[in-house]
Amino acid sequence: MNTDSYAQMLAAVQAFHVKHDFKNTGGEELVYRVALMSEELGEISACVSKGKPTELLAEECADLMILLMGTAIAADFDLREAFWNKMDALMKRKSKMIDGRIRVSEFRE
């Protein structure tokens, strides 16, 4: 399946939650979800640091994205709205080169 709609993606994640009854079996508990996201981030890191194929990196990134969307479902917030609010804020920030790498932050001087 190749769909590009955020609403369709969110509905698919919601269906996954319903299928496995995450709401009633601990799958939507936020501390647990953070641990799962940390695990996926570690797998992404391993892909990059060990030179694994891009296809594997993409799969691990998709896992993290699914977990992020599921966390929005579990915590009952609109991830799309949060994304655009954050992007608006980020676009207003300045960048700095620090140790040869670009940083975009709210720098305190």
C-alpha positions in Angstrom: 0.0 0.0 0.0 1.3 3.4 -0.9 -0.7 6.2 0.6 0.5 9.7 1.4 -2.3 11.1 3.6 -1.4 11.7 7.2 -5.0 10.9 8.1 -4.8 7.5 6.4 -1.5 6.8 8.2 -3.0 7.8 11.6 -6.0 5.7 10.9 -3.8 2.7 10.2 -1.9 3.2 13.5 -5.2 3.5 15.3 -6.4 0.3 13.7 -3.2 -1.4 14.9 -3.9 -0.2 18.5 -7.5 -1.4 18.3 -6.5 -4.8 16.9 -4.1 -5.4 19.8 -6.3 -3.7 22.4 -3.4 -1.4 23.4 -5.7 0.8 25.5 -6.6 -2.0 27.8 -3.3 -4.0 27.8 -0.7 -1.4 28.7 0.3 -0.7 25.1 -0.7 3.0 25.4 1.1 3.5 28.8 3.4 6.5 28.1 6.5 5.4 30.0 6.4 2.0 28.1 6.0 3.9 24.8 9.0 6.1 25.6 11.1 3.0 26.3 10.0 1.5 22.9 10.9 4.8 21.1 14.3 4.7 22.8 14.8 1.1 21.6 13.9 2.1 18.0 16.2 5.1 18.2 19.0 2.7 19.2 18.2 0.5 16.2 18.4 3.6 13.9 21.7 4.5 15.5 23.0 1.0 14.9 21.9 1.2 11.2 23.9 4.4 10.7 27.0 3.5 12.8 27.3 0.1 11.4 26.7 1.1 7.7 23.6 -1.0 7.3 21.5 -0.7 4.1 19.3 2.3 3.6 16.3 0.0 3.4 16.9 -1.1 6.9 17.3 2.4 8.1 14.0 3.4 6.4 12.3 0.5 8.2 13.6 1.5 11.6 12.6 5.1 11.0 9.1 3.9 10.0 9.0 2.0 13.3 9.8 5.1 15.2 7.3 7.2 13.2 4.5 4.6 14.0 5.4 4.8 17.7 5.3 8.6 17.6 1.9 8.5 16.0 0.7 5.9 18.4 2.0 8.1 21.3 -0.1 10.9 20.0 -3.1 8.6 20.0 -2.3 7.3 23.5 -1.8 10.8 24.9 -4.7 12.3 22.9 -3.0 15.1 21.1 -3.0 16.2 17.5 0.5 15.3 16.2 -0.1 17.1 12.9 -0.9 20.3 14.7 2.0 19.9 17.1 4.3 19.3 14.1 3.2 22.5 12.3 3.4 24.6 15.5 6.9 23.4 16.0 7.9 23.9 12.4 6.7 27.5 12.6 8.8 28.1 15.7 11.8 26.4 14.2 11.7 28.5 11.1 12.0 31.6 13.2 15.1 30.4 15.0 18.7 31.3 14.1 21.4 28.8 13.3 25.0 28.6 14.5 28.0 26.5 13.6 29.2 24.6 16.7 32.2 22.3 16.4 31.7 22.2 12.6 28.0 21.3 12.7 25.0 23.4 12.2 22.7 23.9 15.2 19.3 25.5 15.2 18.1 26.4 18.7 17.0 29.1 21.0 20.5 30.2 21.9 21.0 31.9 25.2 23.7 34.5 25.1 
